[in-house]
Amino acid sequence: MTTPAERAERGRAARKKAPRSSHGLWIPGVDRPDPLAVLARQAAPRVPELVPLRYERMAASPFAYLRGAAAVMAADLAAQPDTGLTVQLCGDAHLLNFGVFASPDRALLFDLSNFDETLPGPFEWDVKRLATSVAVAVLDQGGSAADARDGARAAAGAYRRSMRRLARLRELDVWYERIDTAGLLALVRSAPRGRVGADPSRARRSTGPRAVAKLTDTAEGRRRIIHDPPRLAPVGPLDRAMLRRIFIGYRSALPEERRVLLDRFRFVDVARKVVGVGSVGTRCFVVLLEGRDAGDPLLLQIKEAERSVLEPHLRPSVYPHQGHRVVAGQRLLQAAGDVFLGWVTGPEGRHFYWRGLRDTKGSAVIDGMPPALLRDYAKLCGRALARAHARSGDRIAIAHYLGGAETFDHAVAEFALRYTGRNRADHAALVASSALFRATDRIPAATR
């Protein structure tokens, strides 16, 4: 086992492989993969009728495009020299993949929220995606390049300072580190109304039956999932029967104490769910369970798990089951896990994972968010990302690679500004490729 001094030296040595200033020197190569071809390959195994909807959502803005183009950015990041300092990556650490969650003990925490692309890899990949998302968001709101650079630098700086603080803590202290909602509460109180999704003090009161009020209703004493396309749509008898079988398989794979808890609920209803931007087209469903009565609902989500977009550029996952990969990554990265996390194999050998649907109690609403507020939110995200990385990677080596100066912060900000230009051009190319939307007229208007 290496000493802290040896780990620190490893971090400093990584500067020779990838100098901190080198992170800002990004120029797309002549052999850069065609972004539209990358997106098309990713869409090939998805539900065909939903793929045009995915492109339609990505075309809405450069930020929406960035959200859906994690595979494109992964290829671009892989073309750069990396530090070799490996952590469990989120894989898609943009601004909207952070939020406020209720832990199993009902405490409200700020943390990462999306783990579909999680895989071990160089720590800086997550930092650069976060910083780039900040810069793109600022520019989307009409902010200046200087504002965008400041926001990106704030995210990287918060990550660096947090990692250096964590490097000084004991192992158990790092493992049990949490970010409570006090920091977000300050943002909520200073934000224009509606700019941050939920006041944590109100979110704390939204746990329990009221948390599912927007997704279910009760008629004749029976609770059912509301049909609200495109978010929620009814499923046919075959899908319903298939999901019941998958539910049985999921239940059998849970730890014994979780099975005891799950067995106190019965299967009531199910609906198809269209999620996010980049995930549109993956098979995703919401399952309504009922405990002691109709006033004791539980919503679970089952979502298809594909191979991580990072895998073509890194070592394959040690987990042959992609649902297992997602669940293991989430358990490692999040400060407080979901008790209903599990994975299962479905029809045609497809991989799925289950989780509690109503984990999220609040998230940022970046549309119209002033640059100064966005910068403060970016700092909170940078801090949360460092906490997650410190659980799986060598925090001492990373901290000594980053150092006390702002060299890394400025380089990442420069990368983010450079990449916003490439992202804007890629977004324009998508918008101009009308062939991708040809099937849109075959999608019922209510599902768009």
KOLZARO-270162 format. One record per residue (C-alpha): residue in three letters; x, y, z. Coordinates in steps of 0.5 Angstrom, whole numbers, plus 500, padded with zeros to 3 digits. Last residue first. Example, Ala and Ser with C-alpha at 12.3 -4.5 7.8 and 13.67 -1.06 7.14 Angstrom:
! KOLZARO-270162
SER527498514 ALA525491516 
//
This chain:
! KOLZARO-270162
ARG413530441 THR408525444 ALA402529443 ALA403530436 PRO403523434 ILE410521431 ARG410519424 ASP411527422 THR417526426 ALA420521421 ARG423525417 PHE427529422 LEU434526421 ALA433528414 SER433535416 SER440536417 ALA441543418 VAL439543425 LEU444538426 ALA450542423 ALA448548427 HIS449544433 ASP455541431 ALA457548430 ARG455551436 ASN459545440 ARG465547436 GLY465554439 THR463552446 TYR469547445 ARG474553445 LEU470556451 ALA470550455 PHE478549453 GLU480556456 ALA476555462 VAL479548463 ALA486551462 HIS484557467 ASP482552473 PHE488548472 THR493554473 GLU489557479 ALA495555483 GLY494551489 GLY496544486 LEU492540481 TYR496534481 HIS497534488 ALA490534489 ILE489528484 ALA495524487 ILE491525494 ARG484524492 ASP486517489 GLY480515486 SER473512488 ARG470516494 ALA474522492 HIS471523485 ALA464524488 ARG466529493 ALA470533487 LEU463532483 ALA459535489 ARG464541489 GLY464543482 CYS456542482 LEU456547488 LYS461552484 ALA457551478 TYR451554482 ASP455560484 ARG457561477 LEU450560474 LEU448566479 ALA453571477 PRO451569469 PRO443570471 MET439564470 GLY434565464 ASP433558463 ILE438555468 VAL432551472 ALA437548477 SER434542480 GLY430540486 LYS427534490 THR430528486 ASP429521488 ARG422520486 LEU423515481 GLY426509486 ARG431505482 TRP431500477 TYR436498472 PHE435494465 HIS439490460 ARG436487454 GLY437480453 GLU432480448 PRO427480453 GLY429483460 THR436482464 VAL435485471 TRP439491475 GLY437494482 LEU437500486 PHE431500491 VAL435503497 ASP437509493 GLY444511495 ALA447516500 ALA453520498 GLN453518491 LEU459516487 LEU460509489 ARG453507489 GLN451510482 GLY457507479 ALA455500482 VAL448501479 VAL450503472 ARG455497471 HIS450492474 GLY445495469 GLN450494463 HIS451487465 PRO458485463 TYR461489469 VAL468490469 SER467495464 PRO471496458 ARG477500458 LEU477507455 HIS475510449 PRO470506446 GLU467505453 LEU466512454 VAL459512451 SER457507456 ARG454501454 GLU446501454 ALA442501460 GLU434500459 LYS430504464 ILE426501470 GLN423507474 LEU420506481 LEU414509484 LEU411508491 PRO404509493 ASP401509500 GLY395513500 ALA392507495 ASP393502501 ARG398499505 GLY403499500 GLU402500493 LEU406500487 LEU406504480 VAL412502475 VAL415507470 PHE418505464 CYS424506460 ARG426503453 THR432508450 GLY429512445 VAL430519448 SER436518453 GLY440524450 VAL434529451 GLY431527458 VAL426521459 VAL420518455 LYS416514460 ARG412508458 ALA407507463 VAL405501469 ASP400500474 VAL399496480 PHE404492483 ARG404490490 PHE408493496 ARG410490502 ASP414485498 LEU419491497 LEU421491504 VAL422484505 ARG426484498 ARG430490501 GLU432486507 GLU434480503 PRO439483498 LEU435485491 ALA436480485 SER429476486 ARG426483486 TYR429485479 GLY427478476 ILE419479479 PHE419486476 ILE422483469 ARG416478469 ARG411484471 LEU414488466 MET413483460 ALA406482462 ARG405490462 ASP409490455 LEU404485452 PRO398488455 GLY399495451 VAL403501455 PRO400507457 ALA404514456 LEU408518460 ARG413524459 PRO411525452 PRO405524453 ASP401525460 HIS397519462 ILE397519469 ILE399513473 ARG393510477 ARG391510484 ARG384506485 GLY379509490 GLU374510484 ALA379514481 THR386516484 ASP391520480 THR398519479 LEU404523476 LYS403530479 ALA401527486 VAL407523487 ALA411527492 ARG405528496 PRO405521498 GLY411521502 THR416526501 SER414533499 ARG416537506 ARG423536505 ALA422539498 ARG419546501 SER425547506 PRO430545500 ASP426550495 ALA426547489 GLY428548481 VAL432554482 ARG431560477 GLY423559479 ARG423566483 PRO429570481 ALA435567485 SER438570492 ARG434565497 VAL434559492 LEU442560492 ALA442560499 LEU438554500 LEU443551495 GLY449552500 ALA445549506 THR442543502 ASP447538505 ILE453536501 ARG455529504 GLU462526506 TYR461519509 TRP467516505 VAL471522506 ASP471522513 LEU472514513 GLU478515509 ARG481521513 LEU481528511 ARG487532508 ALA486530500 LEU478532501 ARG481539502 ARG485539496 MET479536492 SER474541494 ARG479547492 ARG480543485 TYR473542484 ALA471549486 GLY476552481 ALA474548475 ALA466550476 ALA469557477 ARG473557471 ALA467555467 GLY463560470 ASP468566469 ARG469563462 ALA462564460 ASP462571463 ALA468573459 ALA464570453 SER458574454 GLY452572457 GLY446571452 GLN442566456 ASP445561451 LEU452563452 VAL452562460 ALA449555458 VAL454553453 ALA460556458 VAL457552464 SER456546460 THR463546458 ALA465547465 LEU461540467 ARG464537461 LYS471539463 VAL471536470 ASP468530468 TRP474528463 GLU479531468 PHE478525472 PRO481520467 GLY477514467 PRO473509470 LEU465508467 THR459512469 GLU455513462 ASP448512465 PHE450515472 ASN445521472 SER443525479 LEU450528482 ASP449530489 PHE446536493 LEU443532500 LEU436533503 ALA436528509 ARG430523509 ASP434517512 PRO434514505 SER437520502 ALA432525499 PHE435528493 VAL437535491 GLY440536484 PHE446535479 ASN445532472 LEU443539469 LEU449542470 HIS453537465 ALA457531469 ASP455526463 GLY461520464 CYS459520472 LEU467518472 GLN469513477 VAL476515478 THR483515474 LEU489519474 GLY492517468 THR493525466 ASP490525459 PRO493527452 GLN487529448 ALA483525443 ALA479522448 LEU476528450 ASP473529443 ALA471522443 ALA467523449 MET464529447 VAL461526441 ALA458520446 ALA455526450 ALA452529445 GLY445529448 ARG446534453 LEU451538448 TYR445539443 ALA440541449 PHE445547451 PRO446549443 SER439550443 ALA432546441 ALA436541436 MET437536441 ARG430536443 GLU428534435 TYR434529435 ARG431525440 LEU424526437 PRO427523431 VAL429517435 LEU422516438 GLU419512432 PRO425507432 VAL426505439 ARG433505440 PRO439500438 ALA441504432 ALA441511436 GLN448511438 ARG450509431 ALA446515429 LEU449520434 VAL456518432 ALA455519425 LEU452526426 PRO458528430 ASP463526424 PRO469523427 ARG475527428 ASP480525423 VAL482532421 GLY483534429 PRO479538433 ILE483543437 TRP484543444 LEU489547448 GLY486548455 HIS488542458 SER495543456 SER496548462 ARG496543467 PRO501539464 ALA499532461 LYS504527462 LYS509531465 ARG504533470 ALA502526472 ALA509526476 ARG506531481 GLY500526482 ARG505520483 GLU509525488 ALA502526492 ARG501518492 GLU508517495 ALA507522500 PRO501519502 THR504512503 THR503507498 MET500500500 
//
